[in-house]
């Protein structure tokens, strides 16, 4: 499936959650089986070449992609959630968003130690959430960390921030603010 068709399956909500933000709603892509399968297959093809050991999903839309990818690749799935949502011993990391700050957590688990980890989310904007997730995963002893998403908001500094932190980035499509 062509990138234009994938982009057409994503709804844009202008001015949400704040004025000046163009929210890219991938739930409409998830409702389109052909588009969802195409996105998943593209990420999986890239991931197979990279030979990851674990898939990490970022709360919440990243869970959908990461879960499907982990299942398809026969890999363990680890969750990075918003603060207070995990029931066992956790480690946490604060980060800045385009419009505020937040904290993410993951279970304090030895499963990641020494492994090559792929972090998955729906989109890459400023890179704050992805960097916080990467810091968590590195604190747990990951050998290497990469990031994959459906969307790269190319006018925002996410890709550059991740790359500067030594994180390989793969995205399926790009969006500009004008689109």
C-alpha positions, 0 to 999 in steps of 0.5 A: 500500500502506498504512503498516500493511502496510509496517510488518508486513513489517518484522521487529523483533528486541528486544535486538539488537545490545545490550539495550534496542535494538529492531532494525528488520530491513528484510531481510524488507521486501526479501523482500516484492516488493509492500512493497519496490516500495511503499516505493521508489515512495514515495521515488521520488515524493518524489525526483522533485519534489525534482529530485536529481542524484545518489543516495548509498547508506549501507552496507549496507541503504541500498545496496539502496534507493539502487541501485534508486532511482538505476536508476529515476531514471536518476541516478548512484549514490555509495557511503558505506561503512564504513572500509577497504572502498573501493579508491581515494582516499577521504575519511572522517568519524567519528561516534557511534552509539547504542552506540559510534562508527564511521567512514564513507568515500566516494571522493574524487570530483568527481562531487558538486561543485555537485550536489543530492544525496539520501542514502538509508538504511534507517532514521533513528535518532540521525542519526549515520550520516546526518550523517557521510554529509552532512558527507562529501558537503558536503566534496565540494562538494554544493550541497544535501543531503537524506535519505530512509529507510524508517523514522523511529524517532520517539523518537530525535533523528535527524530533529531533528538532520538538520533542524538541519543544514539537511537535508530529511528524507523517511521512509515510516513511523514506528516507536515503541519500543513497536511 
